[in-house]
Amino acid sequence: MPEIEFTIDTETGKCETQINGIQGSACEKTAQQLRQVLGAPTTDRKTAEFHIKSQTRRRVGSNE
């Protein structure tokens, strides 16, 4: 299940955001929407989950 995790440092006000459960371009689209709401990030790191390629299974058979 996709989720967005926010960690806020109450002393400095620094907010760290991590997107979980969304891969590839869908993750980038979600991050772009967050940037529109929260403003430009000071850093932007792609997690290992971002780089996972979605697997598409192709099924070949007759339609009887």
N, CA, C and O atoms as a MOPAC input file, in Angstrom:
PM7 MOZYME 1SCF
protein

 N      0.84300 1    -1.18000 1     0.00000 1
 C      0.00000 1     0.00000 1     0.00000 1
 C      0.89000 1     1.24500 1     0.00000 1
 O      1.75000 1     1.37900 1     0.87000 1
 N      0.70200 1     2.14900 1    -0.94900 1
 C      1.50700 1     3.36600 1    -1.00900 1
 C      1.28100 1     4.25500 1     0.21000 1
 O      0.17000 1     4.35800 1     0.72900 1
 N      2.35100 1     4.88700 1     0.64800 1
 C      2.23800 1     5.84400 1     1.74300 1
 C      3.33500 1     6.89200 1     1.63100 1
 O      4.38000 1     6.65300 1     1.02500 1
 N      3.08600 1     8.04500 1     2.21700 1
 C      4.06400 1     9.12700 1     2.24600 1
 C      4.35900 1     9.39500 1     3.71200 1
 O      3.45700 1     9.64700 1     4.51100 1
 N      5.64600 1     9.33600 1     4.04900 1
 C      6.08400 1     9.50000 1     5.43200 1
 C      6.74500 1    10.86000 1     5.59600 1
 O      7.63600 1    11.21400 1     4.82500 1
 N      6.31400 1    11.62400 1     6.59600 1
 C      6.88200 1    12.93700 1     6.88800 1
 C      7.59400 1    12.86600 1     8.23100 1
 O      7.04300 1    12.35800 1     9.20800 1
 N      8.81800 1    13.37600 1     8.27600 1
 C      9.55300 1    13.50200 1     9.52700 1
 C      9.88600 1    14.97900 1     9.68400 1
 O     10.56500 1    15.56200 1     8.83800 1
 N      9.40500 1    15.58600 1    10.77200 1
 C      9.60000 1    17.02600 1    10.97600 1
 C     10.44600 1    17.24600 1    12.22100 1
 O     10.10900 1    16.77700 1    13.30900 1
 N     11.55900 1    17.97200 1    12.04600 1
 C     12.40900 1    18.34900 1    13.16800 1
 C     11.76000 1    19.56400 1    13.82100 1
 O     11.71100 1    20.63900 1    13.22400 1
 N     11.26700 1    19.39900 1    15.03200 1
 C     10.52800 1    20.47500 1    15.69000 1
 C     11.41300 1    21.65300 1    16.08900 1
 O     10.90200 1    22.74600 1    16.33400 1
 N     12.72400 1    21.45100 1    16.16000 1
 C     13.62200 1    22.55300 1    16.51400 1
 C     13.97900 1    23.40600 1    15.29800 1
 O     14.03100 1    24.63200 1    15.39400 1
 N     14.22200 1    22.77000 1    14.16900 1
 C     14.64900 1    23.51800 1    12.98000 1
 C     13.52100 1    23.73200 1    11.97700 1
 O     13.60400 1    24.61800 1    11.12600 1
 N     12.47000 1    22.92500 1    12.07500 1
 C     11.36800 1    23.01200 1    11.12500 1
 C     11.62600 1    22.24900 1     9.83600 1
 O     10.79800 1    22.25800 1     8.92500 1
 N     12.78500 1    21.58200 1     9.76200 1
 C     13.13800 1    20.80900 1     8.56700 1
 C     12.18100 1    19.62500 1     8.42900 1
 O     11.93800 1    18.88500 1     9.38100 1
 N     11.64800 1    19.46900 1     7.22000 1
 C     10.70300 1    18.39200 1     6.94400 1
 C     11.32600 1    17.43700 1     5.93400 1
 O     11.75000 1    17.85100 1     4.85500 1
 N     11.37700 1    16.15400 1     6.29400 1
 C     11.88300 1    15.13000 1     5.38000 1
 C     10.70400 1    14.27300 1     4.94700 1
 O      9.89400 1    13.84600 1     5.77000 1
 N     10.62000 1    14.02900 1     3.65700 1
 C      9.51100 1    13.27300 1     3.09000 1
 C     10.04800 1    12.03200 1     2.39400 1
 O     11.02700 1    12.10500 1     1.65100 1
 N      9.40500 1    10.89100 1     2.63500 1
 C      9.78200 1     9.65800 1     1.94900 1
 C      8.52600 1     9.01800 1     1.39000 1
 O      7.53700 1     8.83500 1     2.10000 1
 N      8.57700 1     8.67800 1     0.10900 1
 C      7.45300 1     8.03900 1    -0.56800 1
 C      7.72400 1     6.53900 1    -0.60500 1
 O      8.76700 1     6.11100 1    -1.09900 1
 N      6.80900 1     5.75100 1    -0.09400 1
 C      6.95300 1     4.29700 1    -0.04300 1
 C      5.83900 1     3.62400 1    -0.83400 1
 O      4.70100 1     4.09400 1    -0.84900 1
 N      6.18100 1     2.51900 1    -1.49000 1
 C      5.16700 1     1.71400 1    -2.16400 1
 C      4.79600 1     2.17300 1    -3.55700 1
 O      3.84300 1     1.66000 1    -4.14500 1
 N      5.53600 1     3.13800 1    -4.10000 1
 C      5.28700 1     3.61800 1    -5.45800 1
 C      6.60800 1     3.53600 1    -6.20000 1
 O      7.63300 1     3.98700 1    -5.68900 1
 N      6.59800 1     2.96500 1    -7.40100 1
 C      7.83600 1     2.74100 1    -8.13200 1
 C      7.91900 1     3.58100 1    -9.39800 1
 O      6.90500 1     3.95200 1    -9.98800 1
 N      9.15000 1     3.87300 1    -9.80000 1
 C      9.42700 1     4.49600 1   -11.08800 1
 C      8.75900 1     5.83000 1   -11.34400 1
 O      8.74700 1     6.70900 1   -10.48200 1
 N      8.20400 1     5.97300 1   -12.53400 1
 C      7.64700 1     7.26300 1   -12.95500 1
 C      6.43800 1     7.68400 1   -12.11900 1
 O      6.19200 1     8.87900 1   -11.95900 1
 N      5.68300 1     6.72500 1   -11.58600 1
 C      4.54700 1     7.07000 1   -10.71900 1
 C      5.04700 1     7.73000 1    -9.43100 1
 O      4.40300 1     8.63000 1    -8.89200 1
 N      6.20300 1     7.27100 1    -8.94700 1
 C      6.81000 1     7.87300 1    -7.75500 1
 C      7.25100 1     9.30300 1    -8.06500 1
 O      7.03200 1    10.21300 1    -7.26600 1
 N      7.86900 1     9.49200 1    -9.22100 1
 C      8.32400 1    10.82000 1    -9.61000 1
 C      7.14400 1    11.78100 1    -9.75900 1
 O      7.25100 1    12.94900 1    -9.38600 1
 N      6.03100 1    11.30600 1   -10.29300 1
 C      4.83600 1    12.14500 1   -10.43400 1
 C      4.30100 1    12.54500 1    -9.05900 1
 O      3.90500 1    13.69300 1    -8.85400 1
 N      4.29100 1    11.60800 1    -8.12600 1
 C      3.84300 1    11.90500 1    -6.76400 1
 C      4.77200 1    12.91800 1    -6.11100 1
 O      4.31100 1    13.84900 1    -5.45100 1
 N      6.09000 1    12.74200 1    -6.29300 1
 C      7.06400 1    13.67600 1    -5.73100 1
 C      6.87600 1    15.07200 1    -6.31300 1
 O      6.99600 1    16.06700 1    -5.60000 1
 N      6.58200 1    15.14400 1    -7.60500 1
 C      6.36600 1    16.44100 1    -8.25400 1
 C      5.14400 1    17.14400 1    -7.64900 1
 O      5.16500 1    18.35500 1    -7.43100 1
 N      4.09600 1    16.39000 1    -7.38400 1
 C      2.90500 1    16.97500 1    -6.76300 1
 C      3.22700 1    17.48100 1    -5.35200 1
 O      2.73900 1    18.53500 1    -4.94400 1
 N      4.04300 1    16.73600 1    -4.61500 1
 C      4.44500 1    17.18200 1    -3.27700 1
 C      5.26600 1    18.46400 1    -3.34900 1
 O      5.10100 1    19.35800 1    -2.51900 1
 N      6.16200 1    18.55500 1    -4.35400 1
 C      6.96300 1    19.76700 1    -4.52000 1
 C      6.08400 1    20.99000 1    -4.76000 1
 O      6.40100 1    22.08400 1    -4.29400 1
 N      4.98600 1    20.80900 1    -5.48000 1
 C      4.07000 1    21.92200 1    -5.73900 1
 C      3.42700 1    22.40500 1    -4.44900 1
 O      3.16700 1    23.59700 1    -4.28800 1
 N      3.17000 1    21.48100 1    -3.52900 1
 C      2.52600 1    21.83400 1    -2.26500 1
 C      3.54700 1    22.32700 1    -1.23300 1
 O      3.31400 1    23.32300 1    -0.54800 1
 N      4.68300 1    21.62100 1    -1.12800 1
 C      5.65300 1    21.89700 1    -0.07000 1
 C      6.78900 1    22.82400 1    -0.48100 1
 O      7.48300 1    23.36500 1     0.38100 1
 N      6.99200 1    23.01800 1    -1.78200 1
 C      8.11900 1    23.80300 1    -2.25700 1
 C      9.27900 1    22.91600 1    -2.65000 1
 O      9.22100 1    21.69600 1    -2.49900 1
 N     10.32700 1    23.53000 1    -3.15100 1
 C     11.48900 1    22.79000 1    -3.65000 1
 C     12.26100 1    22.16800 1    -2.49100 1
 O     12.47300 1    22.82500 1    -1.47100 1
 N     12.68500 1    20.90600 1    -2.63300 1
 C     13.45800 1    20.25500 1    -1.58300 1
 C     14.91100 1    20.73500 1    -1.58000 1
 O     15.42300 1    21.19300 1    -2.60100 1
 N     15.56500 1    20.62500 1    -0.42800 1
 C     16.98500 1    20.95900 1    -0.36700 1
 C     17.80700 1    19.80700 1    -0.93500 1
 O     18.88300 1    20.03600 1    -1.48900 1
 N     17.32300 1    18.57900 1    -0.80700 1
 C     17.95400 1    17.41400 1    -1.42000 1
 C     16.85600 1    16.52100 1    -1.98400 1
 O     15.70800 1    16.56200 1    -1.54000 1
 N     17.23200 1    15.71600 1    -2.96900 1
 C     16.27800 1    14.80300 1    -3.59700 1
 C     17.02100 1    13.50600 1    -3.89300 1
 O     17.89800 1    13.47600 1    -4.75600 1
 N     16.67300 1    12.42600 1    -3.17700 1
 C     17.34900 1    11.14000 1    -3.36500 1
 C     16.34700 1    10.09500 1    -3.82500 1
 O     15.23200 1    10.02200 1    -3.30800 1
 N     16.74300 1     9.29600 1    -4.78800 1
 C     15.91500 1     8.18900 1    -5.25400 1
 C     16.26400 1     6.95300 1    -4.42500 1
 O     17.44100 1     6.62300 1    -4.27700 1
 N     15.26800 1     6.27700 1    -3.89200 1
 C     15.50800 1     5.06600 1    -3.11700 1
 C     15.62400 1     3.86600 1    -4.05000 1
 O     15.35000 1     3.97500 1    -5.24500 1
 N     16.02400 1     2.74000 1    -3.51200 1
 C     16.12200 1     1.50800 1    -4.30100 1
 C     14.76300 1     1.13900 1    -4.88400 1
 O     14.68100 1     0.60700 1    -5.99100 1
 N     13.70400 1     1.42000 1    -4.14300 1
 C     12.35300 1     1.09700 1    -4.60600 1
 C     12.00000 1     1.84700 1    -5.88900 1
 O     11.28400 1     1.32100 1    -6.74000 1
 N     12.49700 1     3.06400 1    -6.02600 1
 C     12.24400 1     3.85400 1    -7.23400 1
 C     12.77300 1     3.13100 1    -8.46800 1
 O     12.14100 1     3.16000 1    -9.52400 1
 N     13.92800 1     2.48300 1    -8.33900 1
 C     14.60700 1     1.87200 1    -9.47600 1
 C     14.10300 1     0.46500 1    -9.83000 1
 O     14.58700 1    -0.13400 1   -10.79000 1
 N     13.15600 1    -0.05800 1    -9.08400 1
 C     12.59500 1    -1.37800 1    -9.39500 1
 C     11.78000 1    -1.27600 1   -10.67100 1
 O     10.92300 1    -0.40100 1   -10.79500 1
 N     12.03500 1    -2.14200 1   -11.59900 1
 C     11.26500 1    -2.15300 1   -12.84600 1
 C     10.02300 1    -3.00300 1   -12.63900 1
 O     10.09500 1    -4.11600 1   -12.11700 1
 N      8.88700 1    -2.46600 1   -13.05300 1
 C      7.64900 1    -3.22600 1   -12.91500 1
 C      7.70300 1    -4.42400 1   -13.85500 1
 O      8.23500 1    -4.34200 1   -14.96300 1
 N      7.15200 1    -5.51700 1   -13.39800 1
 C      7.17300 1    -6.74100 1   -14.18600 1
 C      5.81900 1    -6.93100 1   -14.85100 1
 O      4.77600 1    -6.94000 1   -14.19800 1
 N      5.86600 1    -7.08300 1   -16.16200 1
 C      4.64800 1    -7.31400 1   -16.93100 1
 C      4.69500 1    -8.74100 1   -17.43400 1
 O      5.67000 1    -9.15400 1   -18.06300 1
 N      3.66300 1    -9.47900 1   -17.16400 1
 C      3.60100 1   -10.85800 1   -17.63200 1
 C      2.74300 1   -10.92300 1   -18.87500 1
 O      1.65000 1   -10.36000 1   -18.93700 1
 N      3.25900 1   -11.61200 1   -19.84500 1
 C      2.53300 1   -11.76000 1   -21.09800 1
 C      2.05800 1   -13.19800 1   -21.18500 1
 O      2.83700 1   -14.13600 1   -21.02200 1
 N      0.80500 1   -13.35200 1   -21.43700 1
 C      0.22600 1   -14.68100 1   -21.50600 1
 C     -0.18600 1   -14.97000 1   -22.94300 1
 O     -0.93100 1   -14.20400 1   -23.55400 1
 N      0.30200 1   -16.07300 1   -23.46700 1
 C      0.00200 1   -16.45100 1   -24.82700 1
 C     -0.80400 1   -17.73800 1   -24.76000 1
 O     -0.41500 1   -18.69400 1   -24.09000 1
 N     -1.91200 1   -17.75000 1   -25.44900 1
 C     -2.76400 1   -18.94900 1   -25.46100 1
 C     -3.93100 1   -18.76000 1   -26.40100 1
 O     -4.12200 1   -17.69500 1   -26.98700 1
 N     -4.69100 1   -19.79800 1   -26.52600 1
 C     -5.86500 1   -19.72100 1   -27.41300 1
 C     -7.07000 1   -19.23800 1   -26.62900 1
 O     -7.16500 1   -19.45800 1   -25.42100 1
 N     -7.96700 1   -18.59700 1   -27.30100 1
 C     -9.22500 1   -18.10600 1   -26.71000 1
 C    -10.34800 1   -19.05500 1   -27.05000 1
 O    -11.16700 1   -18.76500 1   -27.92100 1
 N    -10.39600 1   -20.17600 1   -26.37900 1
 C    -11.44500 1   -21.15600 1   -26.69100 1
 C    -12.59900 1   -20.98000 1   -25.77000 1
 O    -13.58500 1   -21.71000 1   -25.87100 1

